[in-house]
């Protein structure tokens, strides 16, 4: 689990500022406020449909359309990061957490977060070599987690009996 980093503004304040700074300023609705509070109340990866279900279970009245529109704005505002995990699009906190990368188990869907300073340096070196001004990067290693691999190995041994 990653340790949050100190930030100068709450996610709500940051999002309100983003909406006000748009070419055509937008208001921060109560549905958006509830959604931002809900998303930032815990650190986890989620997809849009999972978020809609979790919001409904929590008794919040936020439409599916508002969820999808607000997710796009939260990514644009730098509060959430969008991860492409095969067919699935997942979201995670970008604001208030250090940069990190991911291992994605293609068997069970588990997402493991990790930090590696060598990868961070490599990313910067490659960008510099190509005189490229990066805005960020997403690194996802796809494969099989230890638990799924162990279950697969046990099943193979049983098949040999």
Secondary structure in CASP SS format (residue, H / E / C, confidence):
PFRMAT SS
TARGET T0000
AUTHOR 0000-0000-0000
METHOD secondary structure of the structure
MODEL  1
X C 1.00
X C 1.00
X C 1.00
X E 1.00
X C 1.00
X C 1.00
X C 1.00
X C 1.00
X C 1.00
X C 1.00
X H 1.00
X H 1.00
X H 1.00
X H 1.00
X H 1.00
X H 1.00
X H 1.00
X H 1.00
X H 1.00
X H 1.00
X C 1.00
X C 1.00
X C 1.00
X C 1.00
X C 1.00
X C 1.00
X C 1.00
X C 1.00
X C 1.00
X H 1.00
X H 1.00
X H 1.00
X H 1.00
X H 1.00
X H 1.00
X H 1.00
X H 1.00
X H 1.00
X H 1.00
X C 1.00
X C 1.00
X C 1.00
X C 1.00
X C 1.00
X C 1.00
X E 1.00
X C 1.00
X H 1.00
X H 1.00
X H 1.00
X H 1.00
X H 1.00
X H 1.00
X H 1.00
X H 1.00
X H 1.00
X H 1.00
X C 1.00
X C 1.00
X C 1.00
X C 1.00
X C 1.00
X C 1.00
X H 1.00
X H 1.00
X H 1.00
X H 1.00
X H 1.00
X H 1.00
X H 1.00
X H 1.00
X H 1.00
X H 1.00
X H 1.00
X H 1.00
X H 1.00
X C 1.00
X C 1.00
X C 1.00
X E 1.00
X E 1.00
X E 1.00
X E 1.00
X E 1.00
X E 1.00
X C 1.00
X C 1.00
X E 1.00
X E 1.00
X E 1.00
X E 1.00
X E 1.00
X E 1.00
X C 1.00
X C 1.00
X C 1.00
X E 1.00
X C 1.00
X C 1.00
X C 1.00
X E 1.00
X E 1.00
X E 1.00
X E 1.00
X E 1.00
X C 1.00
X C 1.00
X C 1.00
X C 1.00
X C 1.00
X E 1.00
X E 1.00
X E 1.00
X E 1.00
X C 1.00
X C 1.00
X H 1.00
X H 1.00
X H 1.00
X H 1.00
X H 1.00
X H 1.00
X H 1.00
X H 1.00
X H 1.00
X H 1.00
X H 1.00
X H 1.00
X H 1.00
X C 1.00
X C 1.00
X C 1.00
X C 1.00
X C 1.00
X C 1.00
X C 1.00
X C 1.00
X C 1.00
X C 1.00
X E 1.00
X E 1.00
X E 1.00
X E 1.00
X C 1.00
X C 1.00
X H 1.00
X H 1.00
X H 1.00
X H 1.00
X H 1.00
X H 1.00
X H 1.00
X H 1.00
X H 1.00
X H 1.00
X H 1.00
X H 1.00
X H 1.00
X H 1.00
X H 1.00
X C 1.00
END
